[in-house]
Amino acid sequence: MTDSASTDPSTGRDAALPEPGTPPAAGPAPADGADAPEAPPARLWDRMREDPQYAPEHLALEAVRRLGPEAARWAQRARADRPGVSAEELAEQAVRRFVNHARFSGAVSGAAGLPGAVIDVGVLAWTQARMVLHVAAAYEVDPEHPDRATDLLVLQKVHKVAESARLALGVAAGRERAGALFGAGGQSPLGRAMLRLGVRLAQMAGVRAAKRVAAKVIPGAAIVLGTWANSSATTDLAGRARTLYRAGSPPVPAPRDRRPA
């Protein structure tokens, strides 16, 4: 696909469209006061570490809360700056931006071993969620709607179907509320919890956990393996997201009739 937008030769970026994930150059500040974080916030890390079984669900819920408004603002600014810009152009720009982010997210933590691998796959999953929500906004699908958390889990192949994703999100939301009220209890030993968290986040990001750990342990492997694996997984996810949202907001299926025949 060839972009019709002009390109600034000094940066290689589209000159006529605002970069996804960046605040406006002028005008009022966003309503929520700040641009979205580049990595999962500390509170989310705590929640995922305490409840690693539902780490992807916690990340999806927080991503829609934190990143959905940013994606909506970006799409609104882009359309205001260039009336008539196509959804395909906006989606292409978002994909390019966040695939590039993902390509170099494998060495962000600077930490070795299992903790570094867990941080890396968490940042990658967060970047991928950010991309999906920007793609949704590009196709005029509400990135702030709670159904986008369901979309994330299905697109990232954590769940095969939307119904099971919704059930898991409901469980995670309930555990989140319970943790806020009563505090975390009965945690696994730290090492085992970290390993489980890493596996779950790697599943969400589309990268095998063993490879991500190897990339942190083997000298020189992090850049080569991280760049290829992150880029490939994120590009594949982008294709699935564009296919999903190109047709508009996915329909919400009616509840099944569970009464006996």
N, C-alpha and C positions, 0 to 999 in steps of 0.2 A: 504493500500500500504506500502511496506517495502522499506525504503531507502537503496541503496547499498553503499552510502557514509559512511565513517567512522565517528565516533563521539568522540569529546573530552570529557572525563568524567568529567573534571573540570568545563566545561561550559555547557555541554549538547548540544553544537552546532556542526554542521557538520564541521569536521576538514578540509576537502578537498575543500570546496567551500567558497568563500567570502560571508560574511553576506550581504543580500540585504540592501541597504540604508546606507552602510558604505564606506568610501573612501578606496582606495588600501593601503596596508601596505607599499609599496615601488613603485618607478617609478614616471613618470611625473605627475604633477597635472592635474586635469580635465581641459578641454578647457574652461569651463565657470567659472573656478576659485574657486568654492566652492561646497560642497555637498548640497543637497536640504534641505530646512527647515523642521523641524518636525511638524510644524503647519502652517496654512495659514499666509502669510506675512502681515504686517500691511497695505500695500497699497490695498491688496485684501479685507481685512476687511472693509476698508473705502468704497471701491467700492460696496461691498455687502450691507453695511448699507445704502448707498445712493440709492441703487436700489434693494431692497429686493425681488421684484417680480422675478427678474432674477438672484438671488443669486446662484442657482445651476449651471446655465450656466456660470456665471463669474468664479465660482470655477473650473469648468471643463476646461475652456479655460486656466486658469492660471496653473492648474495642469499639463496639457500637456506641457506647456512652461517650467515650473520649474522642474517637476518630470520626464518627458519623457527622457531627456538626462541622468539623473541619472540611470534610469532603463536600458537604452541602455548600459551604461558603465559597470554596474553590470553584465549583461548577457555576455558582451564581455570578461570581466575579468574571469568570471566563466568558460567559454568555453576554454579560453587560459590556465587556471590553470589545467583543467581536460578535455583534448580532448576526445570527445566521450561521455561526460555526456549527459544524455537524457533530453529532454524538460520536461518530467514528474518530474524528480528529481528537476530540477530548479524551476518549478512551485510549487512543494510541499514545497520547502524551503522558497520561497517567501510567500506563504500562511501562513505557521507556524509563520514566523517572524511578519507579519503584523496583524494576528489575535491576537497574544500576545500583540502587541502594542495597538490594539483597545480595548482589554480586560481591560486595565488599563488607558484608555484615558478619562474615565468619571470623574476623579477628578483632571485633570491637571490644571484647572484654579485657584482653591482655592477660587473662588468667589461663593457667594450664590445667590439664587433667579434667576430671569430671565436672567441677564447678564451672570451668570455662566453657566446656561443651554445652552444659545446660543453659548458661547465659546466652551463648551464641544461637542455639536453636530457638530460644525464647524471643530474642530480638528478631530473628528471621520470621517466625510465625506472626509477630506483631507487624512487621513491615508488609508481609503478605496480606494480612487483614486490612491494613491501611490501603493497599492497592485495590483490593476487591471493593471496598466501600467507595473509593474514588471512581472506579469503573461503573458501579451502580449509579452514582451521581451523574456521570457522563451520559448515561442512557436515561436520565430523568426518573430513576427508581430511587425512592426515598432512602438515603443511607442511614438515617436515624431511626428507622422503623425497627421494632424488636425482631421482626422476621429476618432481618439481615444477619443476626447471630445464627439463626438456623441455616441460612444460606452458607455462611462461612464454614460451618461444621460439615456440611454436605460437599461443598466445593473442595474443601481440604481433605476430604475422604476420611474424616474422623467417624462419621456415620454414613451409612449407605443411603438412607432415606430420611426425608424431613421429619416424619413422625417420631422416629427414635431420637433424632437430634432435639426435637422440642421436649420430649420427656426428660432427656439428660439435662437440658438447660433448666428445666423446672426444678430438678433435683439440685443442681448446682446453685441456683438462686436461693432455694430453701436453706442449703448449707451455709451460704454466704450470710443470710439473715441470722441463722442460729449462731454462727461464729461471732457476729457483731454483738449479739445479745449476751452470750455466755462465754465467749472466748474459746480458743482452740483447746481441744483435749485429746488425749490418747494418740499423740503423734507417734509415727514410726521413728526409729533411730535415724539420725540425720543422713547418714550415708545411703541407707536403703530408700529413704524418701527422695533424696536427690536423684538417685538412679531412676526411680519410677517416674519422677517429674521429667527427667531428660528424655525418657522413652516416649512419654505421652506427647511432649512438645515436638519431638522429632517426627512422630507420626503426623502431627498437625501440619508441620512445615514441609512434609514430603521428603525428608532426608533421613536415612537410616541412622539410628543412634550410634551404632558401632563405628560407622565411618566418621561421624562428627567427633567422637572421642579420640579415634585414631589421629584425626587432623590436629588435635590439641597435644597429643603425646609424641608423635613422630616429628622430629625437627624438619622444617621446610614443607611439611605436608599441608599445613593449614591454608596457605594461600592458594595452592593449586587445587586441592580437593574442595575447599570451601567455595572458591570462585565458581568452579564448574557446577557443583551440586546445587548451590543456592540459585544460580542463574537458571539452570535447567528446571528445577522444581517450580520456581516462581513464574517462568515463562509458560509452563504447562498449566499452572493455575490461572494465569491471565487468560489463556484461551478458553478455559471452561467458564470463567466469569463473563467474558464477552458473549459467549454463546447463550448463557442464561439470561443476561440482562438486555441483550439486543431485542428480544421479543417483548420487553416490558416487565412490569412487576409480576413475579411468579404468583399464580393463584394459590390461595390457602384452601386445602382440601376440607370438605365438610367432615365433621366427626362421624366415625363409623357407627352404625346401628348395631349395638352389641346385645340386643334382646334375642333370646332363643327363638329359633324358627317354630 
